[in-house]
Amino acid sequence: MPLPDRPLVVTVVLADRLVAAFGLGVCNEVFGYERTRLGLPRFDFGIAAEEPGVLRTDTGIGVLVEHGLERVERSDILLITAWEDFEEQPSPLLLDALRRAHARGAQLVSHCTGVFVLAAAGLLEGMRVTTHWKWAGELAVRYPQLEVDPSVLYVDNGRIITGAGTAAGVDALLHLVRREWGANAANSLAREMVVPAHRDGGQAQFIDAPVAACEDDRLGAVLDWAQKHLAQDISVDVLARRALMSSRSFARRFKATTGTTPHAWLLGQRLAAAEELLENSDASIEEIARLVGFGTAAGLREQFSRRRGVSPRTYRQTFRSGAAVSAARAAPVQLDGHRLGAGRMGSDHPLVEAELGQPA
C-alpha cells in the first residue's frame, strides 16, 4: 500500500487516574519509534488529555502529558487504552472530540475497557465489539444495542477496532498495521517486538467461567457425584434418579438453582476437566476424551475447538506446565478429587454473563 507523504498523527487519549500503563506502553511500542525501514510510514506519536500535566497511571507512575484535546482534532489514529475505572463517565468535552474525530474519518482503536468510552460517545451503535472477558457482561448490560463477543482478541469494524484485555492490545494494533500497510510490515514489526504476528484462537481459551456453586444440598450431592464420574454416560434421567425426582422436575429445579441447564453444566464440567488434564498430565487426547466423557478424540476436539477457539493440542502447548507434567508422568491419571470448573484465574473474579462466553 502507498505510504502517506507526511507523518501520520497518532494520539493516545488519557485521563488522570485512568491511565493504563501497560496499554500506553503497547501503543508506544507500535507507533512511538521510527520504523520506516520495515515498510511503515512515519508517525507523529503523542499523548493527549483534557487537562495536560502530570497524570497518574493505574500503577501510580506519573506521565507528563503536554497536549490537550486540540491534538485529537488533527489526529489520524486515536487510541483509547483501558479506562481503569469505567464507572467514571468520560467528560462531554472528550466525547464530543471523539465524535468529531470519527465524523471526519479518523481511525479509532480501543483496548480493553476503553470500549466503554467509545460506547458512551454513541459510536458503536449496532456493532459487534469486544472487551476483556471479565467485563463483557457489564458492557452488554449497559449497552444492550451492542453485540458483545468476549471470545475474540479484537473486532474490526473498519474505522473502529475494539480489542480485548491486556496483551490483546498488541494483537489489535498488529492487525491494524497488517490491514493498512501489509503483512510484511506487520510480520517485521512483530519480530522486532518478539511477539507472534498472529495468535491462534481468541480469548475464549483464557476465560474463567465456572458455573455458580449449587447451594441446594440434594442437587449438590448429585453434582458432586457427576463431577467424579464424567467418563460415564450421564443423562438428565440418570441425574434425576439420583436426586429422587422426575426428569422434568429435576431439569426445572436445576435451572432455577444453578442458572443453567444440566446439559450445559455437564459440558462445562467436561471441558474444565479436559483443560486441567491437558495442562497437568501427559495423557493422550484420546485418553483425556475418554476420562472426561467425550468418548472419542474427535468429540473432544470438536467441542473444545468450538468453545475455546483452539484445538486441545494447541491449548496444551500454550498452558501446560513443565514442572506439573514432569510430576504427572510419575502418577496415574485420575479424576476423583479433580479441581473442576476453575480456570487459570481465581474463582473470586467476576463471571461472564451466561450468554457471553460461558463454556456451554
C-alpha positions in Angstrom: 0.0 0.0 0.0 1.3 3.5 -0.7 2.7 5.4 2.3 1.5 8.9 3.1 3.8 11.8 2.3 3.5 13.2 5.8 3.8 11.7 9.3 0.5 10.2 10.5 -0.6 11.7 13.7 -1.2 9.0 16.3 -2.6 10.0 19.7 -3.3 8.1 22.9 -6.2 9.7 24.8 -5.6 9.7 28.6 -7.4 10.8 31.7 -6.0 11.3 35.2 -6.0 8.1 37.4 -7.5 6.2 34.4 -4.2 5.7 32.5 -3.4 2.0 31.8 0.4 1.8 32.0 0.6 -1.4 30.0 -1.7 -0.2 27.3 0.2 3.0 27.0 3.4 1.0 26.6 1.9 -1.1 23.9 0.8 2.0 21.9 4.3 3.5 22.3 6.0 0.3 21.2 3.9 0.1 18.0 3.8 3.8 17.0 6.4 5.5 19.1 9.5 4.5 17.1 10.8 5.3 13.6 10.4 2.1 11.6 10.2 3.2 8.0 12.8 0.5 7.2 10.1 -2.1 8.0 7.7 -0.6 5.5 5.8 1.5 8.0 5.0 5.2 7.5 6.4 7.9 9.7 4.3 8.5 12.8 3.9 11.7 14.9 3.2 9.9 18.1 1.9 11.6 21.2 -0.5 11.6 24.2 -3.3 14.0 25.0 -5.7 14.7 27.8 -8.4 17.2 28.5 -6.2 18.7 31.2 -2.5 18.4 30.3 0.1 18.0 33.0 1.3 15.0 35.1 -1.3 12.2 35.0 -1.1 9.2 37.2 -1.3 5.7 35.8 -3.0 2.7 37.3 0.3 1.8 39.0 0.8 5.3 40.4 3.6 6.3 38.0 3.3 9.8 36.7 3.1 10.6 33.0 3.8 14.0 31.6 1.1 15.0 29.1 1.9 18.1 27.0 -1.1 18.1 24.7 -4.8 19.0 25.2 -7.7 17.8 23.2 -6.7 20.1 20.3 -4.3 17.3 19.3 -7.3 14.9 18.9 -8.7 17.3 16.3 -5.8 16.7 14.0 -5.1 13.0 14.7 -5.3 10.3 12.0 -5.4 7.5 14.6 -6.8 7.7 18.1 -6.0 5.1 20.7 -8.1 4.7 23.8 -6.4 2.4 26.3 -8.1 0.6 29.2 -10.4 3.1 31.1 -9.3 1.8 34.5 -12.5 3.0 36.3 -15.2 2.6 33.8 -17.8 3.7 36.4 -16.4 7.2 35.8 -18.1 8.7 32.8 -15.9 10.4 30.2 -16.3 14.1 30.1 -18.6 15.7 27.5 -15.6 17.5 26.0 -13.8 14.3 25.4 -16.8 12.5 24.0 -17.5 15.4 21.6 -13.9 15.4 20.5 -14.1 11.7 19.7 -17.4 12.1 17.8 -15.8 14.9 15.7 -12.7 12.8 15.0 -14.9 9.8 13.9 -17.0 12.1 11.7 -14.0 13.4 9.8 -12.6 9.9 9.2 -10.1 9.2 11.9 -9.3 5.6 12.9 -10.3 4.8 16.4 -8.9 1.8 18.4 -10.0 0.9 21.9 -8.1 -1.5 24.2 -9.8 -3.5 27.0 -12.3 -1.3 28.8 -11.6 1.6 26.5 -14.6 0.4 24.6 -16.8 1.8 27.3 -15.6 5.3 26.2 -16.5 4.7 22.6 -19.8 3.3 23.7 -20.5 6.3 25.8 -19.8 8.5 22.8 -22.5 6.6 20.9 -20.1 5.5 18.2 -20.7 1.7 18.4 -24.5 1.5 17.8 -25.4 -1.9 16.4 -21.8 -3.0 16.1 -20.1 -6.3 17.1 -17.4 -5.4 19.7 -15.2 -6.9 22.3 -13.5 -6.1 25.6 -11.8 -8.0 28.3 -13.8 -11.1 29.0 -14.3 -10.1 32.7 -16.2 -7.0 31.7 -18.1 -8.3 28.7 -21.3 -8.9 30.7 -21.2 -5.4 32.1 -20.7 -3.9 28.7 -23.7 -5.9 27.3 -25.9 -4.8 30.2 -25.0 -1.1 29.9 -25.2 -1.0 26.1 -27.8 -3.7 25.0 -27.7 -2.3 21.5 -24.1 -3.7 21.1 -23.3 -7.3 20.1 -20.6 -8.1 22.6 -18.3 -11.0 21.7 -15.9 -11.9 24.6 -14.3 -14.8 22.8 -12.1 -12.9 20.3 -8.9 -10.8 20.6 -10.3 -7.9 18.5 -13.1 -6.9 16.3 -12.6 -4.8 13.2 -15.5 -2.5 12.2 -13.5 -0.5 9.7 -12.7 2.8 11.2 -13.3 1.4 14.7 -11.4 -1.5 16.1 -12.2 -2.8 19.6 -9.6 -5.0 21.4 -9.8 -7.4 24.3 -7.8 -7.0 27.5 -4.1 -6.7 28.3 -1.9 -8.4 25.7 -4.7 -8.4 23.2 -3.8 -4.7 22.6 -0.8 -6.0 20.8 -3.0 -8.2 18.6 -5.4 -5.4 17.7 -2.6 -2.9 16.8 -0.7 -5.5 14.7 -3.9 -6.2 12.9 -4.3 -2.5 12.1 -0.7 -2.5 10.8 -1.4 -5.6 8.7 -4.6 -4.2 7.3 -3.2 -0.7 6.4 0.5 -1.4 5.5 0.6 -5.1 4.6 1.6 -8.4 6.1 5.3 -7.9 5.6 5.3 -4.7 7.7 3.2 -6.4 10.4 5.4 -9.5 10.5 8.6 -7.4 10.6 7.2 -5.3 13.4 6.1 -8.5 15.3 9.7 -9.9 15.0 11.1 -6.6 16.5 8.6 -6.8 19.3 9.3 -10.5 19.8 5.7 -11.4 19.7 3.6 -13.7 17.4 2.4 -11.9 14.3 -0.9 -13.6 14.7 -2.1 -15.6 17.7 -4.3 -18.7 17.2 -7.8 -18.7 18.7 -9.1 -15.9 20.8 -9.6 -15.0 24.4 -12.1 -17.8 24.9 -9.3 -20.1 25.9 -8.4 -17.7 28.8 -12.0 -17.2 30.1 -12.6 -18.2 33.7 -16.3 -19.0 33.6 -17.2 -21.6 36.3 -20.9 -22.3 36.8 -22.2 -20.8 40.0 -22.0 -23.1 43.0 -25.0 -25.1 43.9 -26.4 -24.4 47.4 -29.2 -27.0 47.2 -28.0 -30.0 49.3 -29.8 -32.6 47.3 -28.6 -31.2 44.0 -25.2 -30.6 45.4 -24.7 -34.2 46.2 -25.8 -35.2 42.7 -23.5 -32.7 41.0 -20.6 -33.9 43.2 -21.2 -37.4 42.0 -21.4 -36.3 38.4 -18.1 -34.5 38.7 -16.4 -37.7 39.8 -18.0 -39.9 37.1 -17.6 -37.8 34.0 -16.5 -40.8 32.0 -19.9 -42.4 32.3 -22.9 -41.8 30.1 -24.7 -39.2 32.2 -28.1 -38.1 31.1 -30.8 -35.9 32.7 -32.6 -39.1 33.6 -29.6 -40.5 35.4 -29.1 -37.4 37.4 -32.9 -37.1 38.2 -32.9 -40.7 39.5 -30.1 -39.9 41.8 -31.9 -36.9 43.1 -35.1 -39.0 43.5 -37.0 -36.7 41.2 -38.7 -36.9 37.8 -36.7 -35.7 34.9 -38.9 -32.7 34.2 -38.9 -31.6 37.9 -35.1 -32.1 38.1 -34.4 -30.0 35.0 -36.7 -27.2 36.3 -35.1 -27.2 39.7 -31.6 -27.5 38.3 -32.1 -24.4 36.1 -33.7 -22.4 39.0 -30.8 -23.3 41.3 -27.7 -23.1 39.0 -28.9 -20.7 36.3 -28.1 -23.2 33.5 -29.3 -26.5 32.1 -28.0 -29.9 33.1 -26.6 -30.4 29.6 -24.7 -27.1 29.6 -23.4 -27.6 33.1 -22.1 -31.1 32.3 -20.5 -29.9 29.1 -18.8 -27.1 31.1 -17.5 -29.6 33.7 -16.1 -31.9 31.0 -14.3 -29.0 29.2 -12.9 -27.9 32.5 -11.7 -31.4 33.3 -10.2 -31.7 29.9 -8.4 -28.3 30.3 -6.8 -29.5 33.6 -5.7 -32.8 32.2 -4.2 -31.1 29.1 -2.3 -28.7 31.4 -1.1 -31.1 34.0 -0.9 -34.6 32.6 0.8 -36.5 29.8 -2.4 -38.4 28.9 -3.1 -38.6 25.2 -6.0 -36.7 23.6 -7.8 -40.0 23.2 -7.4 -40.9 26.8 -8.5 -37.5 28.0 -11.6 -37.7 25.8 -12.5 -41.0 27.5 -11.8 -39.8 31.0 -13.9 -36.7 30.8 -16.8 -38.3 28.9 -16.5 -37.1 25.3 -15.9 -40.7 24.2 -13.6 -40.1 21.2 -10.8 -37.7 20.5 -12.9 -36.3 17.6 -15.7 -35.5 20.0 -13.3 -33.6 22.4 -11.6 -31.8 19.5 -15.0 -30.6 18.1 -16.4 -29.3 21.4 -13.1 -27.9 22.6 -12.4 -26.0 19.3 -15.9 -24.7 19.2 -16.0 -23.5 22.9 -12.3 -22.5 23.4 -11.4 -21.3 19.9 -8.3 -23.6 19.7 -7.6 -27.3 19.4 -6.8 -29.4 22.5 -3.2 -29.8 21.2 -2.7 -26.0 20.8 -4.2 -25.4 24.3 -1.8 -27.9 25.8 1.2 -26.3 24.1 0.1 -22.9 25.4 -0.8 -23.7 29.0 1.0 -26.9 30.1 3.3 -26.6 33.0 6.7 -28.3 32.6 7.0 -29.0 36.3 3.5 -30.2 36.6 3.8 -32.5 33.6 7.1 -34.0 35.0 5.3 -34.8 38.2 2.3 -36.1 36.3 4.4 -38.7 34.5 5.1 -40.4 37.8 1.4 -40.6 38.8 -1.6 -42.3 37.2 -4.2 -40.0 35.5 -7.5 -39.9 37.5 -10.4 -37.6 38.0 -11.5 -38.2 41.6 -11.0 -35.0 43.5 -10.1 -33.3 40.3 -10.4 -29.5 40.5 -13.3 -28.8 38.1 -14.8 -25.6 36.9 -11.8 -23.4 37.7 -9.7 -21.6 35.1 -6.3 -20.0 35.3 -7.7 -17.1 37.2 -9.1 -17.2 40.8 -12.7 -18.1 41.2 -13.3 -14.8 43.1 -13.1 -12.9 39.7 -16.4 -11.8 38.2 -18.2 -14.2 36.0 -19.0 -13.6 32.4 -22.7 -13.4 31.6 -24.2 -16.8 30.7 -24.8 -15.9 27.1 -21.5 -14.2 26.7 -18.7 -16.8 26.8 -19.9 -19.5 29.2 -18.4 -22.8 28.3 -21.8 -24.2 27.4 
